[in-house]
Amino acid sequence: MAEERRSRFDAVAGGQARHRDEAGVEFNRIVAFSDGVFAIAITLLVLGLLIPEGQKDLTETLLNQDADLLAYAISFAVIGRLWIAHHRFFATLERFDGVLMGLNLLYLAFLVLVAFSSQVLGDYSRQTVAVVLYAINLACVSLTFQAQIIYAYRRNLVWPEARESERLAGPANFLVAIVFLVSIPVAFVSTSVATVMWIGMFAVGRRLENRLAAVRWPRRSA
């Protein structure tokens, strides 16, 4: 009886890693909570698209929303890509602990801020501060997600057969973070060029990720 009670005790708060099968309810709550935050964050993006009442020329008003629409499109694409990566990462987890939960909360905290920084970018797209704020926000999101991957790998929280895929995820997250960080000094010269860098990341990002992964972790010969 004592052993059964001990097995039901949630040791995550005590810093001990638990297997996802033994703590299925707790693990599912983490995933459900994360998905809920993603859903809210991506929904809040549309709140930045506003049309003032009483506009005589609606067509011109809509055309003037180009900055807001661009910020919305970039942010939606980024959050959508982050959600897919987050989903794949948690699918590879065999165990979890309190530290990983804390890192995930920190990651979600920066993620929710994307709606705010996206609205600022849409309203003040030509101002350097708005571009820098957005770039810092997205860089923090990427780096905190990378921190989760590194921690999970070093603490052996990932399924053994999935470790190679998680290693390959490293260059992808660093690439996103690097692009946003590099765009910060660029924004002081030209905010438009900084924005083009973000768009270019989606255009050629996958090819660069594959090359970085091949260089850093070359396939072993059979």
C-alpha positions as CSV (number, residue, x, y, z in Angstrom):
1,M,0.0,0.0,0.0
2,A,2.8,2.4,0.9
3,E,4.5,1.6,-2.4
4,E,1.3,2.3,-4.3
5,R,0.9,5.7,-2.6
6,R,4.5,6.6,-3.3
7,S,4.0,5.8,-7.0
8,R,1.1,8.2,-7.1
9,F,3.0,11.0,-5.5
10,D,3.9,13.8,-7.9
11,A,7.7,14.1,-7.5
12,V,8.1,16.8,-10.1
13,A,8.0,19.5,-7.5
14,G,10.8,17.8,-5.8
15,G,13.0,17.9,-8.9
16,Q,12.7,14.3,-9.8
17,A,12.1,13.3,-13.4
18,R,8.9,11.3,-14.0
19,H,8.1,9.0,-16.9
20,R,5.3,10.4,-19.1
21,D,3.5,7.0,-18.9
22,E,3.5,7.0,-15.1
23,A,2.4,10.6,-14.9
24,G,0.1,10.8,-17.9
25,V,-2.3,13.2,-16.4
26,E,0.4,15.7,-15.4
27,F,2.2,15.4,-18.7
28,N,-1.1,15.9,-20.7
29,R,-1.8,19.0,-18.5
30,I,1.5,20.5,-19.5
31,V,0.8,19.9,-23.2
32,A,-2.8,21.1,-23.0
33,F,-1.7,24.3,-21.1
34,S,1.0,25.0,-23.7
35,D,-1.5,24.5,-26.6
36,G,-3.9,26.8,-24.9
37,V,-1.3,29.5,-24.6
38,F,-0.4,29.1,-28.3
39,A,-4.1,29.3,-29.3
40,I,-4.5,32.5,-27.3
41,A,-1.3,34.1,-28.6
42,I,-2.1,33.4,-32.2
43,T,-5.7,34.6,-31.7
44,L,-4.6,37.9,-30.1
45,L,-2.7,38.8,-33.3
46,V,-5.9,39.6,-35.1
47,L,-6.8,42.2,-32.5
48,G,-4.1,44.4,-34.0
49,L,-6.1,44.7,-37.2
50,L,-8.5,47.6,-36.6
51,I,-10.5,49.7,-39.0
52,P,-11.7,53.0,-37.4
53,E,-15.4,53.8,-37.7
54,G,-16.7,56.4,-40.1
55,Q,-14.1,56.0,-42.8
56,K,-15.2,57.6,-46.1
57,D,-12.8,55.7,-48.3
58,L,-12.7,52.1,-47.0
59,T,-10.4,51.0,-49.8
60,E,-7.7,53.5,-49.0
61,T,-8.1,52.7,-45.3
62,L,-7.5,49.0,-46.0
63,L,-4.5,49.7,-48.1
64,N,-3.1,51.8,-45.3
65,Q,-3.2,48.7,-43.1
66,D,-0.2,47.2,-45.0
67,A,2.1,47.4,-42.0
68,D,-0.4,45.8,-39.6
69,L,-1.1,43.0,-42.1
70,L,2.6,42.4,-42.6
71,A,3.2,42.2,-38.9
72,Y,0.2,39.8,-38.6
73,A,1.5,37.6,-41.4
74,I,5.0,37.3,-40.0
75,S,3.8,36.7,-36.4
76,F,1.3,34.1,-37.5
77,A,3.9,32.3,-39.5
78,V,6.4,32.4,-36.6
79,I,3.9,31.2,-34.0
80,G,2.6,28.5,-36.3
81,R,6.1,27.3,-36.9
82,L,6.9,27.4,-33.2
83,W,3.8,25.4,-32.3
84,I,4.8,22.7,-34.8
85,A,8.3,22.6,-33.3
86,H,6.9,22.6,-29.7
87,H,4.5,19.7,-30.6
88,R,7.3,17.6,-32.1
89,F,9.6,18.3,-29.1
90,F,7.1,17.2,-26.5
91,A,6.3,14.1,-28.6
92,T,10.0,13.1,-28.2
93,L,10.0,13.4,-24.4
94,E,10.2,10.2,-22.4
95,R,10.3,12.0,-19.1
96,F,9.9,15.4,-17.6
97,D,10.8,17.3,-14.4
98,G,10.3,20.6,-12.7
99,V,13.1,22.4,-14.4
100,L,11.8,21.6,-17.8
101,M,8.4,22.8,-16.7
102,G,9.9,26.1,-15.6
103,L,11.8,26.5,-18.9
104,N,8.5,25.8,-20.7
105,L,6.7,28.5,-18.7
106,L,9.5,31.0,-19.5
107,Y,9.2,30.1,-23.1
108,L,5.4,30.6,-23.1
109,A,5.9,34.0,-21.3
110,F,7.9,35.3,-24.2
111,L,5.5,33.7,-26.7
112,V,2.5,35.6,-25.3
113,L,4.4,38.8,-25.7
114,V,4.5,38.3,-29.5
115,A,0.9,39.6,-29.8
116,F,2.0,42.9,-28.1
117,S,5.3,43.3,-29.9
118,S,3.5,42.5,-33.2
119,Q,0.9,45.2,-32.6
120,V,3.6,47.7,-31.8
121,L,5.4,46.7,-35.0
122,G,2.3,47.2,-37.0
123,D,1.6,50.6,-35.6
124,Y,5.2,51.9,-35.6
125,S,6.8,49.8,-38.3
126,R,9.1,52.7,-39.4
127,Q,10.5,53.3,-36.0
128,T,13.6,51.5,-34.9
129,V,12.4,50.9,-31.4
130,A,9.4,48.9,-32.7
131,V,11.5,46.7,-34.9
132,V,14.1,46.1,-32.1
133,L,11.4,45.2,-29.6
134,Y,9.9,42.6,-32.0
135,A,13.3,41.2,-32.8
136,I,14.3,40.8,-29.1
137,N,11.0,39.2,-28.4
138,L,11.3,36.6,-31.1
139,A,15.0,35.9,-30.3
140,C,14.0,35.3,-26.6
141,V,11.3,32.9,-27.8
142,S,13.7,30.9,-29.9
143,L,16.5,30.8,-27.3
144,T,14.2,29.7,-24.5
145,F,12.9,26.9,-26.7
146,Q,16.5,25.9,-27.5
147,A,17.2,25.9,-23.8
148,Q,14.4,23.3,-23.3
149,I,15.9,21.1,-26.0
150,I,19.5,21.3,-24.6
151,Y,18.3,20.6,-21.0
152,A,16.1,17.7,-22.1
153,Y,18.9,16.1,-24.0
154,R,21.5,16.5,-21.3
155,R,19.2,15.2,-18.6
156,N,18.2,12.2,-20.8
157,L,14.6,13.2,-20.9
158,V,14.2,12.4,-24.6
159,W,13.4,8.9,-26.0
160,P,16.7,7.3,-27.1
161,E,15.5,6.8,-30.7
162,A,14.5,10.5,-30.9
163,R,17.8,12.1,-29.8
164,E,19.2,12.5,-33.2
165,S,16.2,14.4,-34.4
166,E,16.4,16.7,-31.4
167,R,20.1,17.3,-32.2
168,L,19.1,18.3,-35.7
169,A,16.6,20.7,-34.2
170,G,19.4,22.7,-32.7
171,P,20.6,24.6,-35.8
172,A,17.0,25.5,-36.7
173,N,16.3,27.3,-33.5
174,F,19.7,29.0,-33.4
175,L,19.2,30.1,-37.0
176,V,15.9,31.9,-36.1
177,A,17.5,33.5,-33.0
178,I,20.6,34.6,-35.0
179,V,18.5,36.2,-37.7
180,F,16.4,38.2,-35.3
181,L,19.5,39.2,-33.2
182,V,21.4,40.3,-36.3
183,S,18.4,42.3,-37.5
184,I,18.6,44.5,-34.4
185,P,21.7,46.5,-35.4
186,V,20.4,46.4,-39.0
187,A,17.2,48.1,-37.8
188,F,19.2,51.1,-36.7
189,V,20.3,51.6,-40.4
190,S,17.1,50.5,-42.1
191,T,13.9,49.0,-40.6
192,S,12.9,47.8,-44.0
193,V,16.0,45.7,-44.5
194,A,15.5,44.2,-41.0
195,T,12.0,43.2,-41.9
196,V,13.2,41.7,-45.2
197,M,15.6,39.6,-43.2
198,W,12.8,38.0,-41.3
199,I,10.8,37.2,-44.4
200,G,14.0,35.8,-46.1
201,M,14.4,33.5,-43.1
202,F,11.2,31.7,-44.1
203,A,12.2,31.7,-47.8
204,V,15.6,30.1,-47.4
205,G,15.5,28.9,-43.8
206,R,14.9,25.3,-44.4
207,R,17.9,24.9,-46.8
208,L,20.2,26.6,-44.3
209,E,19.0,24.5,-41.5
210,N,19.7,21.3,-43.4
211,R,23.2,22.5,-44.3
212,L,24.0,23.5,-40.8
213,A,22.7,20.1,-39.5
214,A,24.8,18.2,-42.1
215,V,27.9,20.1,-41.1
216,R,27.5,19.9,-37.4
217,W,26.2,16.3,-37.2
218,P,27.3,14.4,-40.3
219,R,25.6,11.1,-40.9
220,R,27.6,8.1,-39.7
221,S,28.5,5.6,-42.4
222,A,26.9,2.2,-42.0
